[in-house]
Every structure is written in C-alpha cells, then in structure tokens.
Amino acid sequence: MFTIHGMRASGNCYKLQCLLDMLGTPYRWVDVDSAHGATRTPAFLALNPNGKVPLLVLDDGRRLAESNAILCFLADGTPYLPADPWKRAVTLQWMFFEQYTHEPAVAVARFIRMWLPADHPRQAELPTLLDKGGKAFDVMEDALARDAFFSGGDFGVADIALYAYTHCAADGGFDLSRWPRVVAWLERVRAQPGFTPMLT
Amino acid sequence: MFTIHGMRASGNCYKLQCLLDMLGTPYRWVDVDSAHGATRTPAFLALNPNGKVPLLVLDDGRRLAESNAILCFLADGTPYLPADPWKRAVTLQWMFFEQYTHEPAVAVARFIRMWLPADHPRQAELPTLLDKGGKAFDVMEDALARDAFFSGGDFGVADIALYAYTHCAADGGFDLSRWPRVVAWLERVRAQPGFTPMLT
C-alpha cells in the first residue's frame, strides 16, 4: 500500500489525496506539519533530504518526492495521464508551469497570509506575489478559451496540479472573479467522479 | 523539422540544444533575446502567452513551452527518458526539483550577476540565493553518493536539466568545489557521446 507523508492543508499534498481518491486507490496518510518545522527534523530529512512534503513511500521502502512527479507516477496507465505523446507533453508543460510560475506566487501568497503574523517582514512580498499570480491566472484564462481542461484537452493530473492552489487562491488575497473561465474550470474539476475537497 | 525559439546563453534553452545534439536530431534555432525584452513583444506573446523561452514549434504549428516538458517530449522513446515506470518517476522528480528548488536560486543568481548592473537593487537577493542554491547542491551531493546519474540511475534528461545551470554556477558566485561529487558528475555529463557545450 502507498504511504503518503503530507500536510492536509498543503495544496501540494492535497494533489495526491485528490488523485488517489479519484482512482479509488487505498493509501496510508502520515501527517507531517510542514508549517511548523516537521519536515526539517533529522528523521524526516533521512526520508527526504530536500525536506519537503509530500513524499510517497512504497512498501519496499522506495521513496519519491515532488508532488507532480508523484502524480504522474500514480496516474501512469490511467485516463488521468494521457498515453498520446503530444497530450502527455502538454500535460507536463502545465505541470511545470504550475511549479515554476503559478505555485511560487499563488501558494506563497496563501502561506504568508495564512501562516505568518500580520507584522512579519514577508508580508511586504504580497503585492509582487499578487501581480505574478495574476499573470499566471491570465495565462490559464487564455488557454481555457481553447480547451476545457489542461491535461492535453481532457481532465487529468495537470488539472489536479493547477486546482490545488487555484481553488484556494482567495486565501492569498486573489479575487478570482477577474478570471471567469478559471472559475468555470474549477467547477468542472469539482464535478469529476470521485472528487473530494481539500481538508483545511 | 523542430524549431526552437531560444536564447543561447540561457541554461533552460541550452537543455534542448544539448539533447537534440546528443540525439543527432536536426532543428532550426530562432534567437530570442529574452534578457532584453524579446519575449514580451506582442509577436512572441502570440506564440507563448507566458512570455518565456525556450519554445518548441512543430511544422504543423503546434507549440510546447517549459524546457523540461520539451526535454521529455523529445526524449520519449529514446534511452534519455527511461521506459521503466519507477526510473521515469525518479527522472521527473529531479526535473521538478530542478525547476522548483534549483533553478530559482542557481539561475537567478547568475542572471543578477551577469545581466544586472552592480548597483541594481536585486543584487541584495544574492546572499539568500547563494544559501538556497547551496542547499540544492547539498541534495544533489547526497544523491550522488548512491547513483552516478539523476535519470533513474542512468544518464538522461534529468541530468541535462540539472547540468544546464549547475555547470555555470560560478557565474552566480557559487564555489562548486564544496560539492566534489557534483563536480565529478559534471565531468561524466561532459563525457557523454554527442555532448556540446553551452555557447555563451
């Protein structure tokens, strides 16, 4: 059975819960409070030297880090990761976009507003993060004029990856009503069979 | 024939040149000076609304962004992307590590030192970037105690992705002699058949 080390309120960790519930795959969940240092302990660093959740552990002890790499591994051979080479490439394109352009703005704004004190110096990063995150949503809004979903046109792991922090972007101070196609896409993701919301 | 829009001195763009030269695949290269605004023109934004290079364009007009997604697309079915599901997962793990943890520190430090004036306010980011980049090299050094390469143990696209900005990390102020296994791995990458260095 798969074991996931993760924090329930982390979008990166929720991605795996979301996919595994859609697949109906049983798994063990080990809570790791990454917001309060639990990923920097010697015990956790022995599991993942990069000190991050989520982490997938197989029964034989093999370990895999990076939420989007885990999504692809779990979805391989299922309809959630296209077999067609071009559609698979487009799926990966959006997953790298999510980790490089979207998450470092949208998730970090949420982290600062939800977990740091109101007088923390990192609050000063918020205007820049709101600008960068808004540009990421612009790119998504543009793509949604042509396709209903991000995983090569169909629903799949790129949608799960992008849903994770887009659906809770208001926590970071974003007003998603500026991106109506993004709002409609969020509804389409929530309508997928087996969808379960993020626990917060 | 593949067309690559890119900037020669960009590590993200060099990744594609490196793989295509190893594969012996012919391609067209369109120079885009992203350091001086050429990715923000209306003409380029019509090609890639995210305003970034590299961009792959197929003969039929289809376009693919994100360097590591392009690497996987070009390497699919070749020895540079493992067919084994676990090795492929590990390869993707390192490619997401590269874009999320490594590149935003190592490449950005290089950009600030190489392209911004000495009195630019972003020079103040360098100490933080050197610390974060050093931690990324620590994680690579740890992994290289067990494996010779990052693409599921063998040489492949994860090595090309990580080589791109590691080999020129001195440009950003890193002293790679602190990570001897990383230095030895760079040499092993350079010894691969068909390897061509980055033009700077």
Chai-1 contact restraints between the chains, C-beta under 6 A:
chainA,res_idxA,chainB,res_idxB,connection_type,confidence,min_distance_angstrom,max_distance_angstrom,comment,restraint_id
A,P49,B,V139,contact,1.0,0.0,6.0,A-B,restraint_1
A,P49,B,D142,contact,1.0,0.0,6.0,A-B,restraint_2
A,N50,B,V139,contact,1.0,0.0,6.0,A-B,restraint_3
A,L64,B,A89,contact,1.0,0.0,6.0,A-B,restraint_4
A,L64,B,Q93,contact,1.0,0.0,6.0,A-B,restraint_5
A,A65,B,Q93,contact,1.0,0.0,6.0,A-B,restraint_6
A,E66,B,Q93,contact,1.0,0.0,6.0,A-B,restraint_7
A,E66,B,F96,contact,1.0,0.0,6.0,A-B,restraint_8
A,E66,B,F97,contact,1.0,0.0,6.0,A-B,restraint_9
A,N68,B,F96,contact,1.0,0.0,6.0,A-B,restraint_10
A,A69,B,A89,contact,1.0,0.0,6.0,A-B,restraint_11
A,A69,B,L92,contact,1.0,0.0,6.0,A-B,restraint_12
A,A69,B,Q93,contact,1.0,0.0,6.0,A-B,restraint_13
A,A69,B,F96,contact,1.0,0.0,6.0,A-B,restraint_14
A,C72,B,L92,contact,1.0,0.0,6.0,A-B,restraint_15
A,F73,B,A89,contact,1.0,0.0,6.0,A-B,restraint_16
A,D76,B,P85,contact,1.0,0.0,6.0,A-B,restraint_17
A,P85,B,D76,contact,1.0,0.0,6.0,A-B,restraint_18
A,A89,B,L64,contact,1.0,0.0,6.0,A-B,restraint_19
A,A89,B,A69,contact,1.0,0.0,6.0,A-B,restraint_20
A,A89,B,F73,contact,1.0,0.0,6.0,A-B,restraint_21
A,L92,B,A69,contact,1.0,0.0,6.0,A-B,restraint_22
A,L92,B,C72,contact,1.0,0.0,6.0,A-B,restraint_23
A,Q93,B,L64,contact,1.0,0.0,6.0,A-B,restraint_24
A,Q93,B,A65,contact,1.0,0.0,6.0,A-B,restraint_25
A,Q93,B,E66,contact,1.0,0.0,6.0,A-B,restraint_26
A,Q93,B,A69,contact,1.0,0.0,6.0,A-B,restraint_27
A,F96,B,E66,contact,1.0,0.0,6.0,A-B,restraint_28
A,F96,B,N68,contact,1.0,0.0,6.0,A-B,restraint_29
A,F96,B,A69,contact,1.0,0.0,6.0,A-B,restraint_30
A,F96,B,Q99,contact,1.0,0.0,6.0,A-B,restraint_31
A,F97,B,E66,contact,1.0,0.0,6.0,A-B,restraint_32
A,Q99,B,F96,contact,1.0,0.0,6.0,A-B,restraint_33
A,Q99,B,Q99,contact,1.0,0.0,6.0,A-B,restraint_34
A,Q99,B,Y100,contact,1.0,0.0,6.0,A-B,restraint_35
A,Y100,B,Q99,contact,1.0,0.0,6.0,A-B,restraint_36
A,V139,B,P49,contact,1.0,0.0,6.0,A-B,restraint_37
A,V139,B,N50,contact,1.0,0.0,6.0,A-B,restraint_38
A,D142,B,P49,contact,1.0,0.0,6.0,A-B,restraint_39
